[in-house]
Amino acid sequence: MIEQDNGRITSVAWMEICPWLIIFRAFRLAIRARFLIISAAAILATVVGWQIIGMVFSGTDDEHLKTQIEMVAAEGSYPWKSLTAMVPDSPGYPDAEQSNNITIAWTQLSTPFLRIFSLQASMSEVAFWLLCGLWTLAIWSFAGGAITRTSAVQLAADEKLGWTSMSKYVLARWRSYFAAPLFPMLGVVLVTIPTLILGFFLRSDATTWIAGLLWILPLAGGLLSAILLLGLLFGWPLMWATISSEGTDSFDALSRSYAYVFQRPLQYLFYAIVAAVLGALGWFLVMNFAAGVVHITYWSASWGAGNEAVQDVMTAGGGASVLRFWTGCVKILAVGYLFSYFWTAATTIYFVLRHGVDATEMDEVFLDGEAADSGFDLPQIGTDEQGAPVVEDTKPEDTPTKDVDASPVENSESEDK
């Protein structure tokens, strides 16, 4: 841990003293172009899916559901205009709303399932939000899996995965990514079935006393459901990191995430706060960088077109909408940082919790056959006749080699023959 030379400290291994400092590496990983592209594409795919589902349910007579669908179309799913509005056209200090954008990733990925448990939710509204949640889960099972897998290999083995290796790994385990958060939800459904049946007795005053006598059973089921949902609410980001780091299935991801959340709740909270603060600072830099790109572009164009023409382009339609589309792409990539950082931070937090609970070294990560065989093997060491170490020839026996010991005369005779 500490190297000493005649009682003098020469260096301190801070990562061994404070393993949670690995969280500081999350920002550097999150701003990689690959992660930003994956996150931006996943955001848009999620938006499109939510709006299509909203169109399917648009003919409902449920007024409350109509309000929810309108919210999805306007702001709830963070469509193009809402996403691009998160990045201003000029650099500056973020306001309160922009500062809260650091939680957008957790909000967008959790909101559909949280809406299901609303007391005012009707059957049609539950079906709507369930479809939105499943679509979101399907999209981010690949996107989140890709980011966490690449981050885990980079953090532990200091290796960079290519697009092919990353995609093969995630596609092979896509079902595990998708199913891991659904198992606790399925458990809650099974636990609440007896309570649902008992709820029919509450429809009449004459049978309410029966429900009252048995109400201890629903309370016990509610306690179990609360534990399942509490672990899921805070532990589901760790499930993706588990599968990406260990190469295991949904059950191992479920077991580890619940164990880490309930065994190290205060540490988990501390790591989450540190990650949130660093993420907010990173968002300030990324947002202003993207805003600076937009501002410089408009400023440069104003010298040729004039300031009024540029202002008209920023608000007019027609061909100007194409210009704003490309400007929006720059802003969408910046917004992608919020999701990219969410997954990289979750991976770093998983590494720290795993180190604290399971005493697993920080440089341990599962490498599949392709990644494990990608390196170069060390040559075998043997000894010569005098006993001195020499490097043995590792060529296959069937590899044709030229006989360098043959004399020129012998070679010429063989060629004449």
C-alpha positions as CSV (number, residue, x, y, z in Angstrom):
1,M,0.0,0.0,0.0
2,I,2.8,2.4,1.0
3,E,6.2,2.2,-0.5
4,Q,8.9,3.3,2.0
5,D,12.6,4.1,1.4
6,N,14.5,4.6,4.7
7,G,11.4,5.6,6.5
8,R,10.4,8.1,3.7
9,I,6.9,7.7,2.1
10,T,7.3,7.8,-1.7
11,S,3.7,7.2,-2.8
12,V,0.3,6.4,-1.4
13,A,-2.1,4.0,-3.1
14,W,-5.2,6.0,-2.7
15,M,-7.3,3.5,-4.6
16,E,-6.7,0.9,-2.0
17,I,-7.4,3.3,0.9
18,C,-10.5,4.8,-0.7
19,P,-11.8,2.4,-3.4
20,W,-14.8,4.7,-4.0
21,L,-12.5,7.1,-5.8
22,I,-13.1,4.9,-8.9
23,I,-16.4,6.8,-9.2
24,F,-14.3,9.7,-10.5
25,R,-13.5,7.7,-13.6
26,A,-17.2,7.5,-14.6
27,F,-17.2,11.0,-16.2
28,R,-14.2,10.1,-18.4
29,L,-16.0,7.0,-19.6
30,A,-19.3,8.7,-20.0
31,I,-18.1,11.3,-22.6
32,R,-16.8,8.7,-25.0
33,A,-18.4,9.2,-28.4
34,R,-19.6,5.6,-28.5
35,F,-21.5,5.9,-25.3
36,L,-23.0,9.3,-26.3
37,I,-24.2,7.8,-29.6
38,I,-25.7,4.7,-28.0
39,S,-27.5,6.8,-25.4
40,A,-28.9,9.3,-27.9
41,A,-30.2,6.6,-30.1
42,A,-31.8,4.8,-27.2
43,I,-33.4,8.0,-26.0
44,L,-35.0,8.6,-29.4
45,A,-36.1,5.0,-29.7
46,T,-37.7,5.2,-26.3
47,V,-39.5,8.4,-27.2
48,V,-40.8,7.0,-30.5
49,G,-42.1,3.9,-28.7
50,W,-43.9,5.8,-26.0
51,Q,-45.6,8.0,-28.5
52,I,-46.7,5.1,-30.7
53,I,-48.2,3.4,-27.6
54,G,-49.9,6.7,-26.8
55,M,-51.5,6.7,-30.2
56,V,-52.8,3.2,-29.7
57,F,-54.5,4.3,-26.4
58,S,-55.6,7.7,-27.7
59,G,-59.2,6.5,-28.4
60,T,-59.8,5.6,-24.7
61,D,-62.7,7.1,-22.8
62,D,-60.7,7.3,-19.6
63,E,-60.1,11.0,-19.0
64,H,-57.3,10.4,-16.6
65,L,-55.5,8.2,-19.1
66,K,-56.0,10.9,-21.8
67,T,-54.2,13.3,-19.5
68,Q,-51.3,10.8,-19.1
69,I,-51.1,10.3,-22.8
70,E,-51.0,14.1,-23.4
71,M,-48.3,14.4,-20.8
72,V,-46.3,11.7,-22.7
73,A,-46.7,13.5,-26.0
74,A,-45.8,16.9,-24.4
75,E,-43.1,16.4,-21.8
76,G,-43.4,13.0,-20.1
77,S,-41.4,11.1,-22.6
78,Y,-38.9,13.9,-23.3
79,P,-39.6,14.2,-27.0
80,W,-37.3,16.1,-29.4
81,K,-38.2,19.6,-28.5
82,S,-38.1,18.9,-24.8
83,L,-34.7,17.2,-25.1
84,T,-33.1,19.9,-27.2
85,A,-34.5,22.6,-24.9
86,M,-32.3,21.1,-22.1
87,V,-29.3,22.6,-23.9
88,P,-29.3,26.4,-24.4
89,D,-28.1,28.1,-27.6
90,S,-25.4,30.0,-25.6
91,P,-23.1,29.0,-22.7
92,G,-24.0,30.1,-19.3
93,Y,-24.8,29.0,-15.8
94,P,-27.5,26.4,-15.5
95,D,-30.8,27.3,-13.9
96,A,-32.6,25.2,-11.3
97,E,-34.4,23.1,-13.9
98,Q,-31.3,22.4,-15.9
99,S,-29.5,21.4,-12.7
100,N,-32.2,18.8,-11.9
101,N,-31.6,17.2,-15.3
102,I,-29.0,14.9,-13.8
103,T,-31.9,12.7,-12.6
104,I,-33.5,12.4,-16.0
105,A,-32.1,8.9,-16.7
106,W,-33.4,7.4,-13.5
107,T,-36.7,9.2,-13.9
108,Q,-37.4,8.2,-17.5
109,L,-36.4,4.5,-16.9
110,S,-38.4,4.2,-13.6
111,T,-41.5,6.3,-14.2
112,P,-43.6,3.8,-16.2
113,F,-43.3,1.2,-13.5
114,L,-43.9,3.7,-10.7
115,R,-47.1,4.9,-12.4
116,I,-48.5,1.3,-12.2
117,F,-48.7,1.5,-8.4
118,S,-50.8,4.7,-8.4
119,L,-54.1,4.3,-6.5
120,Q,-55.9,6.3,-9.2
121,A,-54.6,4.1,-12.0
122,S,-57.3,2.3,-14.0
123,M,-56.8,-1.0,-15.8
124,S,-56.3,0.8,-19.1
125,E,-53.8,3.1,-17.5
126,V,-51.9,0.2,-16.0
127,A,-51.8,-1.5,-19.4
128,F,-50.6,1.7,-21.0
129,W,-47.7,2.3,-18.5
130,L,-46.9,-1.4,-18.5
131,L,-46.3,-1.4,-22.3
132,C,-44.3,1.8,-22.0
133,G,-42.2,0.2,-19.3
134,L,-41.6,-3.0,-21.2
135,W,-40.6,-1.0,-24.3
136,T,-38.2,1.1,-22.3
137,L,-36.8,-2.0,-20.7
138,A,-36.3,-3.7,-24.0
139,I,-34.4,-0.7,-25.5
140,W,-32.2,-0.1,-22.5
141,S,-31.5,-3.8,-22.0
142,F,-29.2,-3.4,-25.0
143,A,-28.1,0.2,-24.6
144,G,-27.5,0.0,-20.9
145,G,-25.9,-3.4,-21.2
146,A,-23.5,-2.2,-23.9
147,I,-22.4,0.8,-21.8
148,T,-22.0,-1.2,-18.5
149,R,-20.2,-4.0,-20.3
150,T,-17.7,-1.7,-22.0
151,S,-17.2,0.2,-18.8
152,A,-16.6,-2.9,-16.7
153,V,-13.9,-4.2,-19.0
154,Q,-12.3,-0.8,-19.2
155,L,-12.3,-0.3,-15.5
156,A,-11.1,-3.7,-14.5
157,A,-8.9,-4.9,-17.3
158,D,-8.1,-1.6,-18.9
159,E,-9.1,-3.0,-22.3
160,K,-11.3,-1.4,-25.0
161,L,-14.0,-3.5,-26.5
162,G,-14.9,-3.1,-30.1
163,W,-18.4,-2.8,-31.4
164,T,-18.5,-6.4,-32.5
165,S,-17.4,-7.9,-29.1
166,M,-19.7,-5.5,-27.2
167,S,-22.7,-6.3,-29.3
168,K,-22.2,-10.1,-29.2
169,Y,-21.9,-10.1,-25.5
170,V,-25.0,-8.0,-24.9
171,L,-27.1,-9.8,-27.5
172,A,-26.2,-13.2,-26.0
173,R,-27.4,-11.9,-22.5
174,W,-30.2,-9.6,-23.6
175,R,-32.8,-11.8,-22.0
176,S,-31.0,-11.7,-18.7
177,Y,-30.8,-7.9,-18.8
178,F,-34.5,-7.7,-19.7
179,A,-35.8,-10.2,-17.2
180,A,-33.7,-9.2,-14.1
181,P,-35.9,-6.3,-13.0
182,L,-39.1,-8.2,-13.9
183,F,-38.6,-11.0,-11.4
184,P,-39.3,-8.7,-8.4
185,M,-42.3,-7.3,-10.2
186,L,-43.6,-10.8,-10.8
187,G,-43.1,-11.6,-7.1
188,V,-45.2,-8.6,-6.1
189,V,-48.0,-9.7,-8.4
190,L,-48.0,-13.2,-6.9
191,V,-48.0,-11.8,-3.4
192,T,-50.9,-9.4,-4.1
193,I,-53.2,-12.0,-5.6
194,P,-54.6,-13.0,-2.2
195,T,-55.1,-9.4,-1.3
196,L,-56.9,-8.8,-4.6
197,I,-59.3,-11.7,-3.8
198,L,-59.9,-10.4,-0.3
199,G,-60.6,-6.9,-1.8
200,F,-63.9,-8.2,-3.2
201,F,-65.2,-8.5,0.4
202,L,-64.8,-4.8,0.8
203,R,-67.4,-4.1,-1.8
204,S,-70.2,-4.8,0.6
205,D,-70.7,-3.6,4.2
206,A,-72.0,-7.1,5.1
207,T,-68.7,-8.8,4.2
208,T,-66.3,-6.1,5.2
209,W,-65.9,-7.7,8.7
210,I,-64.5,-10.9,6.9
211,A,-61.8,-8.8,5.3
212,G,-61.1,-7.1,8.7
213,L,-60.5,-10.5,10.4
214,L,-58.1,-11.6,7.7
215,W,-56.5,-8.2,7.1
216,I,-53.3,-9.3,8.8
217,L,-52.5,-11.5,5.8
218,P,-52.6,-8.6,3.3
219,L,-50.5,-6.5,5.6
220,A,-47.9,-9.3,5.7
221,G,-48.0,-9.5,1.9
222,G,-47.7,-5.7,1.7
223,L,-44.6,-5.9,3.9
224,L,-43.0,-8.5,1.5
225,S,-44.0,-6.5,-1.5
226,A,-42.5,-3.3,0.0
227,I,-39.2,-5.1,0.6
228,L,-39.2,-6.4,-3.0
229,L,-40.0,-3.0,-4.4
230,L,-37.6,-1.1,-2.2
231,G,-34.7,-3.3,-3.3
232,L,-35.8,-3.0,-6.9
233,L,-36.2,0.8,-6.7
234,F,-32.6,1.3,-5.6
235,G,-30.9,-1.8,-6.9
236,W,-32.0,-2.2,-10.5
237,P,-29.1,-0.2,-12.0
238,L,-26.7,-2.7,-10.3
239,M,-28.4,-5.6,-12.1
240,W,-27.1,-4.5,-15.4
241,A,-23.6,-3.9,-13.9
242,T,-23.7,-7.4,-12.4
243,I,-24.4,-9.2,-15.7
244,S,-21.9,-7.1,-17.5
245,S,-19.1,-7.7,-15.0
246,E,-19.7,-11.3,-14.0
247,G,-21.2,-12.8,-17.2
248,T,-24.0,-14.4,-15.1
249,D,-27.8,-14.6,-15.4
250,S,-30.8,-12.7,-14.0
251,F,-30.9,-14.6,-10.8
252,D,-27.3,-13.8,-9.8
253,A,-27.9,-10.1,-10.8
254,L,-31.0,-10.1,-8.6
255,S,-29.2,-11.7,-5.7
256,R,-26.2,-9.4,-5.8
257,S,-28.2,-6.2,-6.2
258,Y,-30.5,-6.9,-3.3
259,A,-27.6,-8.1,-1.1
260,Y,-25.5,-4.9,-1.8
261,V,-28.5,-2.6,-1.3
262,F,-29.6,-4.1,2.1
263,Q,-26.1,-4.9,3.5
264,R,-24.5,-1.6,2.6
265,P,-27.4,1.0,2.5
266,L,-25.4,3.9,3.9
267,Q,-22.4,3.3,1.8
268,Y,-24.6,3.0,-1.3
269,L,-26.2,6.3,-0.4
270,F,-22.8,7.9,0.0
271,Y,-21.6,6.6,-3.4
272,A,-24.8,7.7,-5.1
273,I,-24.5,11.2,-3.6
274,V,-20.8,11.4,-4.8
275,A,-21.8,10.2,-8.2
276,A,-24.7,12.7,-8.4
277,V,-22.5,15.6,-7.5
278,L,-19.8,14.6,-10.0
279,G,-22.4,14.0,-12.7
280,A,-23.9,17.5,-12.1
281,L,-20.5,19.1,-12.6
282,G,-20.0,17.0,-15.7
283,W,-23.4,18.0,-17.0
284,F,-22.4,21.7,-16.6
285,L,-19.3,21.1,-18.7
286,V,-21.0,19.0,-21.4
287,M,-24.0,21.3,-21.6
288,N,-21.9,24.4,-22.0
289,F,-19.6,22.7,-24.5
290,A,-22.6,21.8,-26.7
291,A,-24.0,25.3,-26.2
292,G,-20.7,26.8,-27.2
293,V,-20.6,24.7,-30.4
294,V,-24.1,26.0,-31.3
295,H,-23.3,29.6,-30.4
296,I,-20.1,29.7,-32.4
297,T,-21.8,28.2,-35.4
298,Y,-24.6,30.8,-35.3
299,W,-22.1,33.6,-34.6
300,S,-20.0,32.6,-37.6
301,A,-23.1,32.4,-39.8
302,S,-24.3,35.9,-38.7
303,W,-21.2,37.5,-40.2
304,G,-22.4,36.3,-43.6
305,A,-26.2,36.3,-43.3
306,G,-26.6,39.0,-40.7
307,N,-27.9,38.7,-37.2
308,E,-31.6,39.2,-38.2
309,A,-31.4,36.4,-40.7
310,V,-29.8,34.0,-38.2
311,Q,-32.5,34.9,-35.7
312,D,-35.2,34.0,-38.3
313,V,-33.5,30.7,-39.0
314,M,-33.6,29.8,-35.3
315,T,-37.4,30.2,-35.4
316,A,-38.6,29.9,-39.0
317,G,-39.7,26.8,-40.8
318,G,-38.9,25.4,-44.2
319,G,-35.2,25.0,-44.9
320,A,-34.4,26.5,-41.5
321,S,-35.9,23.4,-39.9
322,V,-33.2,21.3,-41.5
323,L,-30.6,23.5,-39.9
324,R,-32.3,23.3,-36.5
325,F,-32.4,19.5,-36.9
326,W,-28.6,19.3,-37.1
327,T,-28.3,21.7,-34.2
328,G,-30.7,19.5,-32.3
329,C,-28.5,16.4,-33.0
330,V,-25.6,18.2,-31.3
331,K,-27.9,18.9,-28.3
332,I,-29.2,15.3,-28.2
333,L,-25.7,14.0,-28.0
334,A,-25.1,16.3,-25.0
335,V,-28.3,15.0,-23.4
336,G,-27.0,11.5,-24.1
337,Y,-24.3,12.2,-21.5
338,L,-26.9,12.1,-18.8
339,F,-27.8,8.5,-19.6
340,S,-24.3,7.5,-20.4
341,Y,-23.0,8.8,-17.1
342,F,-25.9,7.1,-15.3
343,W,-24.7,3.7,-16.5
344,T,-21.0,4.3,-16.1
345,A,-21.6,5.6,-12.5
346,A,-23.7,2.5,-11.8
347,T,-20.9,0.3,-12.9
348,T,-18.3,2.0,-10.7
349,I,-20.6,1.9,-7.7
350,Y,-21.2,-1.8,-8.3
351,F,-17.4,-2.4,-8.3
352,V,-17.0,-0.6,-5.0
353,L,-20.0,-2.4,-3.3
354,R,-18.7,-5.8,-4.6
355,H,-15.3,-5.0,-3.2
356,G,-16.8,-4.2,0.2
357,V,-19.3,-7.0,0.5
358,D,-17.6,-9.9,-1.4
359,A,-14.0,-8.8,-1.0
360,T,-13.6,-9.0,-4.8
361,E,-10.6,-7.3,-6.2
362,M,-11.4,-4.2,-8.3
363,D,-9.6,-5.6,-11.4
364,E,-11.7,-8.8,-11.6
365,V,-14.1,-9.0,-14.6
366,F,-15.5,-11.8,-16.7
367,L,-13.9,-12.1,-20.1
368,D,-15.5,-14.3,-22.7
369,G,-13.5,-16.6,-25.0
370,E,-13.0,-13.9,-27.7
371,A,-11.7,-11.3,-25.2
372,A,-9.6,-13.8,-23.3
373,D,-7.9,-15.2,-26.4
374,S,-7.3,-11.7,-27.9
375,G,-4.0,-11.2,-26.2
376,F,-0.6,-12.7,-26.9
377,D,0.6,-15.8,-25.1
378,L,4.1,-15.7,-23.5
379,P,6.6,-18.0,-25.1
380,Q,7.6,-21.2,-23.4
381,I,11.0,-21.2,-21.6
382,G,13.3,-24.3,-21.9
383,T,17.0,-25.1,-21.3
384,D,19.8,-26.0,-23.8
385,E,22.4,-28.7,-23.4
386,Q,24.4,-26.6,-20.9
387,G,21.3,-25.9,-18.8
388,A,21.0,-22.3,-19.8
389,P,17.4,-21.0,-20.3
390,V,16.3,-20.5,-23.9
391,V,13.0,-19.7,-25.6
392,E,11.5,-22.8,-27.1
393,D,10.2,-22.9,-30.7
394,T,6.4,-22.8,-30.6
395,K,5.8,-23.3,-34.3
396,P,3.5,-26.2,-35.2
397,E,5.3,-29.3,-36.4
398,D,3.4,-29.3,-39.7
399,T,4.6,-25.7,-40.5
400,P,6.9,-26.0,-43.6
401,T,10.3,-24.6,-42.9
402,K,13.4,-24.2,-45.1
403,D,16.4,-26.3,-44.3
404,V,19.0,-23.6,-43.6
405,D,21.7,-26.2,-42.8
406,A,21.7,-27.6,-46.3
407,S,24.6,-26.6,-48.4
408,P,24.2,-24.7,-51.7
409,V,25.4,-27.8,-53.6
410,E,22.7,-30.0,-52.0
411,N,20.0,-27.3,-52.7
412,S,21.1,-27.0,-56.3
413,E,21.1,-30.8,-56.8
414,S,17.6,-31.0,-55.4
415,E,16.4,-28.2,-57.7
416,D,18.0,-30.1,-60.7
417,K,16.1,-33.2,-59.8
